[in-house]
Amino acid sequence: MASKHYRSLRLKIVFVTLFFSLIPLFALGVTIYYLFATAYNSKNSEGLRTLAETRRSAVELFFDERISQLITIANTHSLDTLQDEANLKRVFDIMQARSKSFIDLGVIDEEGKHLAYVGPHYDELKVVNYAHEEWFQAVRSSGVYVSDIFLGFRKVPHFIIAVTRLEKNRTWILRATINSEIIESIVREGIVGKRGDGYIVNRNNVLQTTPRFSGKLLGRPDGPDLSSIIGLQLELVRTERENNLFAAAPIRNPKWVLVLREDLFEQMGPLFQAQYAGGLILAAGILLVITGTVLTSRSMIKELIRMEVDKAKSDDLVMQSSKMAALGKMAAGIAHEINNPLAIIGEKAGWMKDLLDKEDIQASENFKEFEDCIKKIERQVERSRTITHRLLRFGRRMEPTQDMVDINTILAETLTFLEGEAHYRDIKIVSNYDKRLPRITTDSAQLQQVFLNIVDNAIDAVGKSGIIEIETGYDQARNSDIFIRIKDNGPGISKELIGKIFDPFFSTKVQNEGTGLGLSISYSIIEKLGGKITVQSEEGKGTTFVIFVPVR
């Protein structure tokens, strides 16, 4: 009857799982395809936008630095100094030592005549008058001028930066020709892919740098006219053969526009590969769903049986925890009952000690023996009182509470319950507590139960004449968890068994010497407190447990 019931349940699981898995799987595949394509396009666009912004900033920084250099030289040197070509040559060499940005340097008076010139075109330019040149008029009116690319008197494409200075009612101009290859290299660093391109145009859409594939310097570029844009702009241009995405960024000074172009077909190559892979994954997913449904239905009966077994184990864990709480209350009751006669014994011992102070008793030949006996009684009463106080504290901690506690103190008090057993077995317990540990809010009773379980297991594992090392620590710089490391030099645990160490009812002890619940309960307690337990062991080299407790 039960077999028929589970067979029917299996058929229902197969039908429902396939129905509610395959339909969402198809919908998920389509959605992922669309979202991935959208995200990839957005990523490409944003990447090109960012690249255009960085290249624009690089160009602007280059010009700002060159302008600052020329302004500094003009303001720190007099006209008399710079019109001496030896001095001008020295200044030019210093400028070139810092960067190879300049081709020549000249000083021009307010009438457009060269007063001094340093550069490769000395014979051509020394006698030239610039009074009617466009750049000459512009720099006189604005003070600083960066030209477009032009041929000029030297008949070679170039551009210049010029600054003016008024000195003793006399205006003069410091003019430098810039190495345009540097601008070309800055633009080339922004080119994306094998078919990408980049160039600069002025506000008349005239090329100021040479494109990679089409167009010539001082000509018109292929593609849209982006020379009049105000802010950074993206534009998609589709043709029969290619789809190009253009990013244009206006340059502050000079008034140029940086244009970067990327081929979307080239950039979308990874997307096409991902789409193909996605189709294969979708097909594989359908196959896996069908296979998984069949396997899941087969294992369902076993899973239900396992759940019943786990429930029984959980009930045993709850029962064990209840027993521990009852044990704490019983220990507190016993300690309270013992304290009363101990108080009477201590009081009577004190009274007897007072009687010994009388002269007639001191004269007795047994006085010394009486005195020694009373001292022994007092010592044993104090010892018993210490034990009962420990039992009382243990009993109080069995009830779940959240207190500010010191881990080192809890460990020290826990070890007092096990020192006798360790001493009897000739086991040395070495404690190394970090005194910098912060106080934390946690359940001290449950922590003490964990420490008792693990240290007691270590004592059983060592057997006789061994060592148990207990260490605490805390990385204050990282504000990490407090750790408690408990290490023994017992026989260790094999690799086959180490994975089962925290399973309920699992024990490495001989039969009838353990319930197999101690470590399982300890693991559950530490997890509930927000921490974790790890274990490392090797046969013949001992076992190490590390308990991590959160700082809060």
C-alpha positions in Angstrom: 0.0 0.0 0.0 2.8 2.3 0.9 4.6 1.5 -2.3 1.6 2.4 -4.4 1.2 5.7 -2.5 4.8 6.6 -3.2 4.5 5.6 -6.9 1.6 7.9 -7.3 3.5 10.7 -5.6 6.4 10.2 -7.9 4.2 10.6 -11.0 2.8 13.8 -9.6 6.2 15.2 -8.9 7.4 14.4 -12.5 4.4 16.1 -14.1 4.4 19.2 -11.9 8.1 19.7 -12.0 8.3 19.5 -15.8 5.4 21.8 -16.3 6.6 24.5 -13.9 10.2 24.2 -14.9 10.2 24.1 -18.7 7.9 27.1 -19.2 9.9 29.4 -16.9 13.1 28.1 -18.5 12.0 29.2 -21.9 10.9 32.6 -20.6 14.2 32.9 -18.7 16.2 32.1 -21.8 14.5 34.8 -23.8 14.7 37.3 -21.0 18.4 36.7 -20.4 19.1 37.0 -24.1 17.4 40.4 -24.3 18.8 41.7 -21.0 22.3 40.5 -21.9 22.3 42.1 -25.3 21.0 45.4 -23.8 23.5 45.3 -21.0 26.4 44.6 -23.4 25.4 47.4 -25.7 25.1 49.7 -22.8 28.5 48.6 -21.5 30.1 49.2 -24.9 28.5 52.7 -25.1 29.6 53.6 -21.6 33.1 52.3 -22.2 33.4 54.4 -25.3 32.0 57.4 -23.5 34.5 56.9 -20.6 37.3 56.5 -23.1 36.4 59.7 -24.9 36.3 61.6 -21.6 39.7 60.3 -20.5 41.3 61.1 -23.9 39.7 64.6 -23.9 41.1 65.2 -20.4 44.5 64.0 -21.6 44.4 66.5 -24.5 43.2 69.3 -22.3 45.9 68.5 -19.7 48.6 68.5 -22.4 47.5 72.0 -23.6 47.1 73.4 -20.1 50.6 72.3 -19.2 52.2 73.8 -22.4 50.3 77.1 -21.9 51.4 77.2 -18.3 55.0 76.6 -19.3 54.9 79.5 -21.8 53.1 81.9 -19.4 55.7 81.0 -16.7 58.6 81.7 -19.0 57.1 85.0 -20.3 56.4 86.2 -16.7 59.8 85.2 -15.3 62.0 86.5 -18.0 62.3 90.0 -19.4 62.2 90.9 -23.0 65.8 91.9 -22.9 66.7 88.5 -21.7 64.7 86.5 -24.2 65.5 88.5 -27.3 69.1 87.4 -26.7 69.0 84.1 -28.8 71.6 82.5 -26.6 69.4 83.0 -23.6 66.3 81.9 -25.6 68.2 78.8 -26.7 69.0 77.9 -23.1 65.4 78.3 -22.0 64.3 76.2 -25.0 66.7 73.4 -24.0 65.4 73.4 -20.5 61.8 73.1 -21.8 62.8 70.2 -24.0 64.6 68.5 -21.2 61.3 68.1 -19.4 59.3 67.1 -22.4 59.8 66.9 -26.2 56.6 68.8 -26.8 58.1 71.9 -28.6 59.5 72.2 -32.1 60.6 75.9 -31.9 60.4 79.0 -29.8 60.2 82.6 -30.9 59.9 86.1 -29.4 57.8 88.6 -31.5 57.4 92.3 -30.9 54.1 94.2 -31.1 54.6 94.9 -34.8 54.8 91.2 -35.7 58.6 91.0 -36.2 60.8 88.2 -34.9 63.1 89.5 -32.2 64.6 86.1 -31.5 64.0 82.5 -32.8 65.2 79.0 -31.9 64.3 76.1 -34.1 64.8 74.2 -37.3 63.3 77.0 -39.6 65.6 79.8 -38.6 66.3 81.0 -42.1 62.7 81.0 -43.3 61.0 82.5 -40.2 63.6 85.0 -38.7 62.7 87.6 -41.3 58.9 86.9 -41.4 56.4 89.6 -40.2 53.3 88.1 -38.6 51.4 91.4 -38.3 48.6 90.3 -40.6 48.4 86.7 -39.5 45.1 85.5 -37.9 46.8 84.0 -34.9 48.8 87.3 -34.2 45.6 89.3 -34.0 43.9 86.7 -31.9 46.7 86.5 -29.3 46.9 90.3 -29.0 43.2 90.5 -28.1 43.0 87.4 -25.8 46.4 87.1 -24.3 46.6 83.4 -24.9 46.0 81.6 -28.2 46.1 78.0 -29.4 45.8 77.8 -33.2 44.2 75.2 -35.5 46.5 73.1 -37.7 47.7 75.4 -40.5 50.5 75.5 -43.1 51.9 79.0 -42.5 55.0 80.3 -44.0 56.9 77.0 -43.6 54.2 75.2 -45.7 54.1 72.3 -43.2 51.0 71.4 -41.2 51.5 72.6 -37.6 49.9 74.5 -34.8 51.2 77.0 -32.3 50.6 78.3 -28.8 51.2 82.0 -28.2 51.1 84.2 -25.0 51.5 87.9 -24.6 53.2 90.0 -21.9 53.0 93.7 -21.2 56.3 94.9 -20.0 57.1 98.6 -19.4 54.3 99.7 -21.7 55.6 97.4 -24.4 53.8 94.3 -25.5 55.6 91.3 -26.8 54.7 87.7 -27.7 56.2 84.3 -26.8 55.3 81.8 -29.5 56.0 78.1 -29.6 55.3 75.5 -32.3 53.9 72.2 -30.8 54.9 68.7 -31.8 51.5 67.4 -33.3 52.7 63.8 -33.0 52.0 64.0 -29.3 48.4 64.9 -29.9 48.2 62.1 -32.5 49.5 59.6 -29.9 47.0 60.7 -27.3 44.2 60.1 -29.7 45.5 56.8 -30.9 45.5 55.5 -27.3 41.7 55.8 -27.4 41.2 53.7 -30.4 39.2 50.5 -29.7 39.7 47.3 -31.7 41.2 46.5 -35.0 38.7 48.5 -37.0 38.3 51.4 -34.6 39.4 54.9 -35.3 39.9 58.3 -33.6 40.7 61.9 -34.7 40.2 65.5 -33.8 38.3 68.1 -35.8 37.9 71.8 -35.3 34.6 73.7 -35.2 34.5 73.8 -39.0 34.8 70.0 -39.2 38.3 70.1 -40.5 40.7 67.3 -39.4 43.4 68.4 -37.0 44.9 64.9 -36.7 45.2 62.1 -39.2 42.5 59.3 -39.0 43.6 55.7 -38.9 41.6 54.6 -42.0 39.9 57.4 -43.9 40.4 61.1 -44.4 43.5 63.3 -44.5 44.9 66.0 -42.3 43.1 69.4 -43.0 40.4 67.4 -44.9 36.9 66.3 -44.0 36.4 63.1 -42.0 34.1 60.2 -43.1 31.1 60.0 -40.8 28.7 62.4 -39.2 29.5 66.1 -38.6 30.1 66.3 -34.9 31.9 69.6 -34.9 29.1 71.7 -33.4 28.3 69.5 -30.3 28.2 71.2 -26.9 28.6 68.2 -24.5 29.8 64.7 -24.8 27.6 62.9 -27.4 27.2 59.3 -28.7 25.8 58.7 -32.2 25.1 55.4 -34.0 25.6 55.3 -37.8 24.4 52.2 -39.7 25.4 51.2 -43.2 25.0 48.1 -45.3 28.5 46.8 -44.3 29.0 48.1 -40.8 27.5 49.7 -37.8 29.7 52.4 -36.2 29.3 54.0 -32.8 30.8 57.5 -32.6 31.7 59.3 -29.3 32.4 63.0 -29.6 33.8 65.1 -26.7 34.4 68.9 -27.0 37.9 70.1 -26.0 38.0 73.3 -23.9 41.1 74.9 -25.3 41.6 74.8 -28.3 38.0 74.7 -29.5 38.3 71.2 -31.0 36.2 68.1 -30.9 37.7 64.6 -30.1 35.9 61.9 -32.1 36.3 58.1 -31.4 34.7 55.5 -33.6 34.2 51.8 -32.8 32.9 49.0 -35.1 29.9 47.5 -33.3 30.2 44.2 -35.3 33.7 43.8 -34.0 32.7 44.7 -30.4 29.6 42.5 -30.5 31.7 39.4 -31.4 31.7 38.2 -27.7 27.9 38.8 -27.6 27.3 36.6 -30.6 29.5 33.9 -29.0 27.5 34.3 -25.8 24.2 34.0 -27.7 25.4 30.7 -29.2 26.6 29.5 -25.9 23.3 30.6 -24.3 21.3 28.4 -26.8 23.4 25.4 -26.0 23.0 26.1 -22.3 19.2 26.4 -22.8 19.1 23.0 -24.5 21.3 21.5 -21.9 19.1 23.0 -19.2 16.0 21.4 -20.7 17.8 18.0 -20.7 19.0 18.5 -17.2 15.5 19.4 -16.0 14.0 16.2 -17.4 16.9 14.1 -16.1 16.8 15.8 -12.7 13.0 15.4 -12.4 13.3 11.6 -12.9 16.2 11.3 -10.5 14.5 13.5 -7.9 11.3 11.5 -8.1 13.3 8.3 -7.5 15.1 9.7 -4.5 12.0 11.3 -2.9 11.0 8.2 -1.0 14.6 8.0 0.4 14.5 11.6 1.2 11.2 11.3 3.1 12.7 8.4 5.1 15.8 10.4 5.8 13.7 13.4 7.0 11.9 11.1 9.5 15.3 9.9 10.8 16.6 13.5 11.1 13.4 14.4 13.0 14.1 11.7 15.5 17.7 12.9 15.9 16.5 16.5 16.4 14.2 15.3 19.1 17.1 13.5 20.8 19.1 16.8 20.7 16.3 18.7 22.3 16.1 16.0 25.0 19.8 16.2 25.6 19.6 20.0 26.0 16.8 19.6 28.5 18.9 17.1 30.4 21.8 19.6 30.6 19.4 22.3 31.9 18.1 19.9 34.5 21.6 18.9 35.4 22.5 22.6 36.0 19.5 23.0 38.3 20.3 19.8 40.2 23.9 20.9 40.6 22.7 24.2 42.0 20.3 22.4 44.4 23.0 20.0 45.7 25.5 22.9 46.2 22.9 24.8 48.2 22.1 21.8 50.4 25.8 21.2 51.0 26.5 24.8 51.8 24.3 24.8 54.9 26.2 22.0 56.8 29.5 23.4 55.6 28.6 26.8 57.2 27.9 25.0 60.5 31.1 23.0 60.4 33.1 26.2 59.6 31.4 28.0 62.5 32.1 25.1 65.0 35.7 24.9 63.8 36.1 28.6 64.5 34.5 28.2 68.0 36.9 25.3 68.7 39.8 27.5 67.6 38.7 30.2 70.1 38.6 27.6 72.9 42.3 26.7 72.2 43.2 30.2 73.2 42.4 29.4 76.9 45.4 28.7 79.1 44.3 25.5 80.6 43.8 23.9 77.1 47.1 25.3 75.8 48.8 23.5 78.7 47.4 20.2 77.4 50.0 17.8 75.9 47.7 17.3 72.8 47.3 21.1 72.2 49.4 21.0 69.0 47.5 18.1 67.5 44.2 19.9 68.3 45.4 23.0 66.6 46.5 21.1 63.4 43.2 19.3 63.2 41.2 22.5 63.4 43.4 24.1 60.6 42.8 21.0 58.4 39.1 21.2 59.0 39.1 24.9 58.0 41.0 24.2 54.9 38.7 21.4 53.8 35.6 23.5 54.6 37.1 26.3 52.4 37.9 23.8 49.7 34.3 22.4 49.8 32.9 25.9 49.8 34.8 26.7 46.6 33.5 23.6 44.9 29.9 24.3 45.9 30.3 27.9 44.6 31.5 26.5 41.3 28.4 24.3 41.2 26.2 27.2 41.9 27.7 29.3 39.1 27.4 26.3 36.8 23.8 25.9 37.6 23.0 29.5 37.0 24.7 29.4 33.6 22.6 26.5 32.5 19.7 28.9 32.0 19.8 30.8 28.6 20.8 34.4 29.1 22.6 37.1 27.2 25.3 38.8 29.3 28.5 40.7 28.8 31.1 38.0 29.4 34.9 37.5 29.2 35.8 34.4 27.2 39.0 33.9 29.1 37.1 33.9 32.4 34.6 31.3 31.1 37.4 29.1 29.9 39.3 29.3 33.2 36.1 28.5 35.2 35.3 25.6 32.9 38.8 24.1 33.3 38.3 23.9 37.1 35.7 21.2 36.5 38.2 19.1 34.5 41.5 19.8 36.3 41.0 16.8 38.7 40.4 14.4 35.8 43.4 15.8 33.8 45.6 15.6 36.9 44.6 12.0 37.5 45.5 11.0 33.9 48.8 13.0 34.0 47.5 15.3 31.3 49.0 18.8 31.2 46.7 21.6 30.2 48.6 24.6 28.8 46.6 27.9 28.6 47.6 30.9 26.5 44.9 33.5 26.8 45.0 36.8 24.9 44.4 39.5 27.6 43.3 42.0 25.0 40.1 40.1 24.2 37.0 42.4 24.3 34.0 41.5 26.4 31.2 40.3 24.3 27.4 39.8 24.7 26.6 36.1 24.4 25.1 33.1 26.3 27.8 32.1 28.8 26.0 28.9 29.8 25.9 27.5 26.3 29.5 28.6 25.7 30.6 26.8 28.8 28.8 23.7 27.7 30.7 23.8 24.4 34.0 24.2 26.1 33.2 21.3 28.5 32.3 19.0 25.7 35.4 19.7 23.6 38.0 19.7 26.4 36.4 16.6 27.9 36.6 14.9 24.5 40.3 16.0 24.3 41.0 14.4 27.7 39.4 11.2 26.5 41.3 11.3 23.2 44.7 11.8 24.9 44.1 9.1 27.4 47.2 9.4 29.7 50.4 11.5 29.8 49.5 14.0 27.1 49.2 17.7 26.5 46.1 19.9 25.7 46.8 23.4 24.5 44.1 26.1 24.8 44.7 29.5 23.1 42.5 32.5 22.6 43.1 35.4 20.2 41.5 38.4 18.4 42.6 40.5 15.5 41.7 44.0 16.7 42.9 45.7 13.5 40.3 43.8 11.4 37.7 43.7 14.2 37.4 39.9 13.5 35.8 37.2 15.6 37.4 35.9 18.8 38.9 32.5 18.3 39.4 29.7 20.9 41.9 27.0 19.7 41.8 23.7 21.6 44.6 21.3 20.5 45.5 17.8 21.8 48.3 15.4 21.0 46.0 12.4 20.9 45.8 9.7 18.2 43.9 12.0 15.8 41.0 11.2 13.5 41.2 9.6 10.0 40.3 11.5 6.9 37.3 9.1 6.3 35.8 10.0 9.7 36.6 13.7 10.0 33.7 14.7 7.8 31.2 13.0 10.2 32.6 14.4 13.4 29.7 16.8 13.9 27.0 14.3 12.9 24.5 13.3 15.6 25.2 10.0 17.3 28.6 9.8 15.7 31.4 8.9 18.1 35.0 7.7 17.9 34.9 6.3 21.5 34.4 2.7 22.3 30.8 1.5 22.6 28.8 2.6 25.7 31.4 5.4 26.5 29.6 8.2 24.7 26.3 9.3 23.2 27.8 10.8 20.1 25.8 14.0 20.7 28.5 16.3 22.4 30.1 17.7 19.3 26.8 17.8 17.4 25.2 19.9 20.2 28.3 22.1 20.4 28.2 22.7 16.7 24.5 23.7 16.9 25.1 26.0 19.9 27.9 27.9 18.2 25.9 28.3 15.0 23.0 29.7 17.0 25.4 32.2 18.7 26.5 33.4 15.2 29.9 31.6 15.2 31.4 28.5 13.7 33.6 25.5 14.6 36.4 24.1 12.5 38.4 20.9 13.0 41.7 19.7 11.7 43.1 16.3 12.5 45.7 13.9 11.3 46.2 10.3 12.5 49.1 10.1 14.9 49.4 13.9 15.3 46.4 15.0 17.3 43.3 17.1 16.7 42.7 20.8 16.8 39.3 22.5 17.2 38.9 26.2 16.5 35.8 28.0 17.8 35.0 31.4 16.4 32.7 33.7 18.4 31.4 37.0 17.0 32.3 40.2 18.7 29.1 42.2 19.5 
